[in-house]
């Protein structure tokens, strides 16, 4: 298991999304991140759990699929 903190660039590459998306998810969707000085850092295991719990899901699309 990987215990080191990942940067915005590393987590965006891991998830296959742009940096802007990561910042938006932190602010709007509660993506698990810690600010260390001016930098955001992530634990991969926490991000994986958040994604699996639909943390990044678009609420409008999610409610459409529930019907």
Biopython code that builds the backbone (N, CA, C, O; Angstrom):
import numpy as np
from Bio.PDB.StructureBuilder import StructureBuilder

atoms = [
    (1, "UNK", "N", (0.848, -1.183, 0.000)),
    (1, "UNK", "CA", (0.000, 0.000, 0.000)),
    (1, "UNK", "C", (0.889, 1.240, 0.000)),
    (1, "UNK", "O", (1.911, 1.293, 0.683)),
    (2, "UNK", "N", (0.476, 2.226, -0.778)),
    (2, "UNK", "CA", (1.254, 3.454, -0.903)),
    (2, "UNK", "C", (0.828, 4.450, 0.170)),
    (2, "UNK", "O", (-0.351, 4.783, 0.288)),
    (3, "UNK", "N", (1.800, 4.921, 0.951)),
    (3, "UNK", "CA", (1.497, 5.821, 2.059)),
    (3, "UNK", "C", (1.923, 7.257, 1.819)),
    (3, "UNK", "O", (1.601, 8.134, 2.620)),
    (4, "UNK", "N", (2.635, 7.516, 0.740)),
    (4, "UNK", "CA", (3.123, 8.879, 0.538)),
    (4, "UNK", "C", (1.998, 9.783, 0.034)),
    (4, "UNK", "O", (1.014, 9.322, -0.543)),
    (5, "UNK", "N", (2.172, 11.062, 0.266)),
    (5, "UNK", "CA", (1.201, 12.057, -0.180)),
    (5, "UNK", "C", (1.413, 12.332, -1.661)),
    (5, "UNK", "O", (2.549, 12.452, -2.120)),
    (6, "UNK", "N", (0.313, 12.433, -2.410)),
    (6, "UNK", "CA", (0.381, 12.711, -3.840)),
    (6, "UNK", "C", (0.049, 14.178, -4.112)),
    (6, "UNK", "O", (-0.719, 14.795, -3.375)),
    (7, "UNK", "N", (0.626, 14.721, -5.159)),
    (7, "UNK", "CA", (0.382, 16.114, -5.559)),
    (7, "UNK", "C", (-0.870, 16.195, -6.435)),
    (7, "UNK", "O", (-1.442, 15.173, -6.813)),
    (8, "UNK", "N", (-1.279, 17.404, -6.745)),
    (8, "UNK", "CA", (-2.411, 17.615, -7.653)),
    (8, "UNK", "C", (-2.113, 16.983, -9.013)),
    (8, "UNK", "O", (-2.974, 16.321, -9.592)),
    (9, "UNK", "N", (-0.909, 17.185, -9.515)),
    (9, "UNK", "CA", (-0.546, 16.594, -10.812)),
    (9, "UNK", "C", (-0.622, 15.071, -10.772)),
    (9, "UNK", "O", (-1.136, 14.445, -11.700)),
    (10, "UNK", "N", (-0.111, 14.482, -9.702)),
    (10, "UNK", "CA", (-0.116, 13.020, -9.599)),
    (10, "UNK", "C", (-1.536, 12.466, -9.472)),
    (10, "UNK", "O", (-1.864, 11.458, -10.099)),
    (11, "UNK", "N", (-2.375, 13.112, -8.672)),
    (11, "UNK", "CA", (-3.737, 12.603, -8.483)),
    (11, "UNK", "C", (-4.567, 12.835, -9.737)),
    (11, "UNK", "O", (-5.426, 12.015, -10.060)),
    (12, "UNK", "N", (-4.333, 13.932, -10.453)),
    (12, "UNK", "CA", (-5.073, 14.167, -11.701)),
    (12, "UNK", "C", (-4.679, 13.141, -12.762)),
    (12, "UNK", "O", (-5.532, 12.664, -13.511)),
    (13, "UNK", "N", (-3.413, 12.805, -12.829)),
    (13, "UNK", "CA", (-2.958, 11.766, -13.755)),
    (13, "UNK", "C", (-3.532, 10.404, -13.362)),
    (13, "UNK", "O", (-3.978, 9.644, -14.221)),
    (14, "UNK", "N", (-3.520, 10.102, -12.075)),
    (14, "UNK", "CA", (-4.050, 8.834, -11.569)),
    (14, "UNK", "C", (-5.535, 8.674, -11.922)),
    (14, "UNK", "O", (-5.969, 7.591, -12.314)),
    (15, "UNK", "N", (-6.312, 9.761, -11.780)),
    (15, "UNK", "CA", (-7.750, 9.701, -12.049)),
    (15, "UNK", "C", (-8.095, 9.976, -13.513)),
    (15, "UNK", "O", (-9.224, 9.741, -13.943)),
    (16, "UNK", "N", (-7.122, 10.474, -14.274)),
    (16, "UNK", "CA", (-7.352, 10.747, -15.683)),
    (16, "UNK", "C", (-8.217, 11.974, -15.934)),
    (16, "UNK", "O", (-9.007, 12.003, -16.877)),
    (17, "UNK", "N", (-8.063, 12.993, -15.077)),
    (17, "UNK", "CA", (-8.801, 14.241, -15.231)),
    (17, "UNK", "C", (-7.824, 15.406, -15.178)),
    (17, "UNK", "O", (-6.664, 15.243, -14.800)),
    (18, "UNK", "N", (-8.309, 16.588, -15.562)),
    (18, "UNK", "CA", (-7.459, 17.783, -15.557)),
    (18, "UNK", "C", (-7.293, 18.337, -14.143)),
    (18, "UNK", "O", (-8.100, 18.077, -13.251)),
    (19, "UNK", "N", (-6.228, 19.103, -13.971)),
    (19, "UNK", "CA", (-5.963, 19.773, -12.679)),
    (19, "UNK", "C", (-7.140, 20.622, -12.238)),
    (19, "UNK", "O", (-7.490, 20.628, -11.057)),
    (20, "UNK", "N", (-7.762, 21.346, -13.175)),
    (20, "UNK", "CA", (-8.907, 22.200, -12.853)),
    (20, "UNK", "C", (-10.045, 21.389, -12.241)),
    (20, "UNK", "O", (-10.735, 21.854, -11.333)),
    (21, "UNK", "N", (-10.231, 20.185, -12.742)),
    (21, "UNK", "CA", (-11.273, 19.309, -12.211)),
    (21, "UNK", "C", (-10.973, 18.933, -10.767)),
    (21, "UNK", "O", (-11.879, 18.903, -9.935)),
    (22, "UNK", "N", (-9.725, 18.651, -10.464)),
    (22, "UNK", "CA", (-9.335, 18.313, -9.087)),
    (22, "UNK", "C", (-9.657, 19.474, -8.155)),
    (22, "UNK", "O", (-10.248, 19.266, -7.095)),
    (23, "UNK", "N", (-9.281, 20.685, -8.528)),
    (23, "UNK", "CA", (-9.566, 21.855, -7.687)),
    (23, "UNK", "C", (-11.075, 22.061, -7.508)),
    (23, "UNK", "O", (-11.528, 22.414, -6.420)),
    (24, "UNK", "N", (-11.842, 21.841, -8.566)),
    (24, "UNK", "CA", (-13.296, 21.987, -8.480)),
    (24, "UNK", "C", (-13.891, 20.918, -7.549)),
    (24, "UNK", "O", (-14.789, 21.210, -6.760)),
    (25, "UNK", "N", (-13.391, 19.689, -7.645)),
    (25, "UNK", "CA", (-13.880, 18.618, -6.763)),
    (25, "UNK", "C", (-13.547, 18.909, -5.301)),
    (25, "UNK", "O", (-14.346, 18.606, -4.415)),
    (26, "UNK", "N", (-12.381, 19.491, -5.040)),
    (26, "UNK", "CA", (-12.021, 19.848, -3.660)),
    (26, "UNK", "C", (-13.022, 20.870, -3.128)),
    (26, "UNK", "O", (-13.547, 20.719, -2.024)),
    (27, "UNK", "N", (-13.282, 21.906, -3.914)),
    (27, "UNK", "CA", (-14.149, 23.001, -3.466)),
    (27, "UNK", "C", (-15.627, 22.646, -3.464)),
    (27, "UNK", "O", (-16.345, 23.004, -2.530)),
    (28, "UNK", "N", (-16.091, 21.953, -4.485)),
    (28, "UNK", "CA", (-17.529, 21.740, -4.658)),
    (28, "UNK", "C", (-18.040, 20.386, -4.184)),
    (28, "UNK", "O", (-19.210, 20.262, -3.820)),
    (29, "UNK", "N", (-17.189, 19.381, -4.182)),
    (29, "UNK", "CA", (-17.674, 18.031, -3.900)),
    (29, "UNK", "C", (-17.003, 17.368, -2.703)),
    (29, "UNK", "O", (-17.257, 16.199, -2.411)),
    (30, "UNK", "N", (-16.154, 18.111, -2.016)),
    (30, "UNK", "CA", (-15.549, 17.580, -0.797)),
    (30, "UNK", "C", (-14.517, 16.493, -1.011)),
    (30, "UNK", "O", (-14.385, 15.587, -0.187)),
    (31, "UNK", "N", (-13.793, 16.574, -2.096)),
    (31, "UNK", "CA", (-12.731, 15.593, -2.346)),
    (31, "UNK", "C", (-11.735, 15.641, -1.184)),
    (31, "UNK", "O", (-11.319, 16.724, -0.774)),
    (32, "UNK", "N", (-11.353, 14.487, -0.656)),
    (32, "UNK", "CA", (-10.431, 14.476, 0.483)),
    (32, "UNK", "C", (-9.033, 14.948, 0.096)),
    (32, "UNK", "O", (-8.337, 14.302, -0.687)),
    (33, "UNK", "N", (-8.643, 16.073, 0.654)),
    (33, "UNK", "CA", (-7.337, 16.668, 0.373)),
    (33, "UNK", "C", (-6.901, 17.468, 1.585)),
    (33, "UNK", "O", (-7.725, 17.904, 2.390)),
    (34, "UNK", "N", (-5.602, 17.654, 1.702)),
    (34, "UNK", "CA", (-5.038, 18.432, 2.805)),
    (34, "UNK", "C", (-4.143, 19.508, 2.214)),
    (34, "UNK", "O", (-3.314, 19.234, 1.346)),
    (35, "UNK", "N", (-4.317, 20.719, 2.687)),
    (35, "UNK", "CA", (-3.480, 21.813, 2.219)),
    (35, "UNK", "C", (-2.269, 21.922, 3.136)),
    (35, "UNK", "O", (-2.397, 22.112, 4.346)),
    (36, "UNK", "N", (-1.102, 21.798, 2.535)),
    (36, "UNK", "CA", (0.159, 21.903, 3.255)),
    (36, "UNK", "C", (0.879, 23.111, 2.666)),
    (36, "UNK", "O", (1.437, 23.048, 1.570)),
    (37, "UNK", "N", (0.857, 24.212, 3.415)),
    (37, "UNK", "CA", (1.370, 25.464, 2.869)),
    (37, "UNK", "C", (0.454, 25.917, 1.754)),
    (37, "UNK", "O", (-0.743, 26.108, 1.967)),
    (38, "UNK", "N", (1.008, 26.091, 0.564)),
    (38, "UNK", "CA", (0.209, 26.483, -0.603)),
    (38, "UNK", "C", (-0.197, 25.290, -1.452)),
    (38, "UNK", "O", (-0.913, 25.458, -2.439)),
    (39, "UNK", "N", (0.241, 24.092, -1.095)),
    (39, "UNK", "CA", (0.044, 22.910, -1.929)),
    (39, "UNK", "C", (-1.045, 21.999, -1.389)),
    (39, "UNK", "O", (-1.160, 21.815, -0.177)),
    (40, "UNK", "N", (-1.843, 21.430, -2.280)),
    (40, "UNK", "CA", (-2.814, 20.403, -1.920)),
    (40, "UNK", "C", (-2.136, 19.045, -2.033)),
    (40, "UNK", "O", (-1.405, 18.788, -2.989)),
    (41, "UNK", "N", (-2.378, 18.177, -1.056)),
    (41, "UNK", "CA", (-1.819, 16.828, -1.052)),
    (41, "UNK", "C", (-2.934, 15.819, -0.801)),
    (41, "UNK", "O", (-3.941, 16.131, -0.166)),
    (42, "UNK", "N", (-2.735, 14.610, -1.307)),
    (42, "UNK", "CA", (-3.776, 13.585, -1.286)),
    (42, "UNK", "C", (-3.210, 12.239, -0.867)),
    (42, "UNK", "O", (-2.066, 11.914, -1.183)),
    (43, "UNK", "N", (-3.999, 11.467, -0.166)),
    (43, "UNK", "CA", (-3.709, 10.064, 0.099)),
    (43, "UNK", "C", (-4.542, 9.262, -0.892)),
    (43, "UNK", "O", (-5.765, 9.394, -0.935)),
    (44, "UNK", "N", (-3.881, 8.437, -1.680)),
    (44, "UNK", "CA", (-4.571, 7.697, -2.736)),
    (44, "UNK", "C", (-5.703, 6.840, -2.192)),
    (44, "UNK", "O", (-6.756, 6.743, -2.822)),
    (45, "UNK", "N", (-5.512, 6.224, -1.051)),
    (45, "UNK", "CA", (-6.547, 5.364, -0.479)),
    (45, "UNK", "C", (-7.806, 6.159, -0.138)),
    (45, "UNK", "O", (-8.916, 5.660, -0.322)),
    (46, "UNK", "N", (-7.651, 7.389, 0.354)),
    (46, "UNK", "CA", (-8.814, 8.222, 0.680)),
    (46, "UNK", "C", (-9.535, 8.685, -0.583)),
    (46, "UNK", "O", (-10.764, 8.745, -0.618)),
    (47, "UNK", "N", (-8.766, 9.012, -1.616)),
    (47, "UNK", "CA", (-9.373, 9.421, -2.882)),
    (47, "UNK", "C", (-10.123, 8.242, -3.505)),
    (47, "UNK", "O", (-11.226, 8.412, -4.023)),
    (48, "UNK", "N", (-9.531, 7.055, -3.455)),
    (48, "UNK", "CA", (-10.204, 5.867, -3.986)),
    (48, "UNK", "C", (-11.533, 5.628, -3.276)),
    (48, "UNK", "O", (-12.541, 5.354, -3.927)),
    (49, "UNK", "N", (-11.543, 5.728, -1.960)),
    (49, "UNK", "CA", (-12.783, 5.547, -1.190)),
    (49, "UNK", "C", (-13.821, 6.587, -1.578)),
    (49, "UNK", "O", (-14.998, 6.262, -1.735)),
    (50, "UNK", "N", (-13.394, 7.838, -1.734)),
    (50, "UNK", "CA", (-14.291, 8.926, -2.108)),
    (50, "UNK", "C", (-14.914, 8.682, -3.484)),
    (50, "UNK", "O", (-16.115, 8.876, -3.670)),
    (51, "UNK", "N", (-14.092, 8.254, -4.444)),
    (51, "UNK", "CA", (-14.601, 7.974, -5.786)),
    (51, "UNK", "C", (-15.589, 6.815, -5.749)),
    (51, "UNK", "O", (-16.643, 6.875, -6.383)),
    (52, "UNK", "N", (-15.253, 5.762, -5.011)),
    (52, "UNK", "CA", (-16.134, 4.593, -4.922)),
    (52, "UNK", "C", (-17.469, 4.921, -4.270)),
    (52, "UNK", "O", (-18.464, 4.246, -4.531)),
    (53, "UNK", "N", (-17.505, 5.937, -3.435)),
    (53, "UNK", "CA", (-18.750, 6.367, -2.794)),
    (53, "UNK", "C", (-19.467, 7.429, -3.623)),
    (53, "UNK", "O", (-20.336, 8.137, -3.116)),
    (54, "UNK", "N", (-19.097, 7.536, -4.903)),
    (54, "UNK", "CA", (-19.720, 8.478, -5.853)),
    (54, "UNK", "C", (-19.430, 9.926, -5.504)),
    (54, "UNK", "O", (-20.247, 10.798, -5.801)),
    (55, "UNK", "N", (-18.315, 10.205, -4.894)),
    (55, "UNK", "CA", (-17.965, 11.575, -4.551)),
    (55, "UNK", "C", (-17.809, 12.478, -5.751)),
    (55, "UNK", "O", (-18.088, 13.673, -5.658)),
    (56, "UNK", "N", (-17.370, 11.940, -6.881)),
    (56, "UNK", "CA", (-17.154, 12.748, -8.071)),
    (56, "UNK", "C", (-18.354, 12.720, -9.012)),
    (56, "UNK", "O", (-18.343, 13.389, -10.046)),
    (57, "UNK", "N", (-19.380, 11.959, -8.669)),
    (57, "UNK", "CA", (-20.523, 11.808, -9.566)),
    (57, "UNK", "C", (-21.284, 13.112, -9.719)),
    (57, "UNK", "O", (-21.413, 13.888, -8.772)),
    (58, "UNK", "N", (-21.776, 13.339, -10.905)),
    (58, "UNK", "CA", (-22.635, 14.488, -11.183)),
    (58, "UNK", "C", (-24.021, 14.154, -10.659)),
    (58, "UNK", "O", (-24.637, 13.186, -11.104)),
    (59, "UNK", "N", (-24.512, 14.942, -9.723)),
    (59, "UNK", "CA", (-25.793, 14.646, -9.070)),
    (59, "UNK", "C", (-26.947, 14.540, -10.069)),
    (59, "UNK", "O", (-27.827, 13.698, -9.893)),
    (60, "UNK", "N", (-26.963, 15.371, -11.109)),
    (60, "UNK", "CA", (-28.042, 15.320, -12.100)),
    (60, "UNK", "C", (-28.001, 14.004, -12.868)),
    (60, "UNK", "O", (-29.041, 13.384, -13.087)),
    (61, "UNK", "N", (-26.826, 13.577, -13.272)),
    (61, "UNK", "CA", (-26.692, 12.317, -13.995)),
    (61, "UNK", "C", (-27.001, 11.141, -13.088)),
    (61, "UNK", "O", (-27.616, 10.166, -13.518)),
    (62, "UNK", "N", (-26.575, 11.230, -11.825)),
    (62, "UNK", "CA", (-26.815, 10.155, -10.875)),
    (62, "UNK", "C", (-28.313, 9.981, -10.631)),
    (62, "UNK", "O", (-28.788, 8.847, -10.563)),
    (63, "UNK", "N", (-29.063, 11.062, -10.499)),
    (63, "UNK", "CA", (-30.500, 10.949, -10.242)),
    (63, "UNK", "C", (-31.232, 10.426, -11.480)),
    (63, "UNK", "O", (-32.251, 9.750, -11.343)),
    (64, "UNK", "N", (-30.733, 10.726, -12.689)),
    (64, "UNK", "CA", (-31.327, 10.183, -13.898)),
    (64, "UNK", "C", (-31.175, 8.675, -13.966)),
    (64, "UNK", "O", (-32.083, 7.982, -14.425)),
    (65, "UNK", "N", (-30.053, 8.161, -13.521)),
    (65, "UNK", "CA", (-29.824, 6.716, -13.583)),
    (65, "UNK", "C", (-30.586, 5.960, -12.507)),
    (65, "UNK", "O", (-30.758, 4.746, -12.611)),
    (66, "UNK", "N", (-31.048, 6.665, -11.469)),
    (66, "UNK", "CA", (-31.800, 6.016, -10.396)),
    (66, "UNK", "C", (-33.241, 5.734, -10.787)),
    (66, "UNK", "O", (-33.915, 4.943, -10.126)),
    (67, "UNK", "N", (-33.726, 6.368, -11.853)),
    (67, "UNK", "CA", (-35.121, 6.205, -12.248)),
    (67, "UNK", "C", (-35.377, 4.922, -12.962)),
    (67, "UNK", "O", (-36.511, 4.649, -13.355)),
]
sb = StructureBuilder()
sb.init_structure("model")
sb.init_model(0)
sb.init_chain("A")
sb.init_seg("    ")
for serial, (resi, resn, name, xyz) in enumerate(atoms, 1):
    if name == "N":
        sb.init_residue(resn, " ", resi, " ")
    sb.init_atom(name, np.array(xyz, "f"), 0.0, 1.0, " ", f" {name:<3s}", serial, name[0])
structure = sb.get_structure()
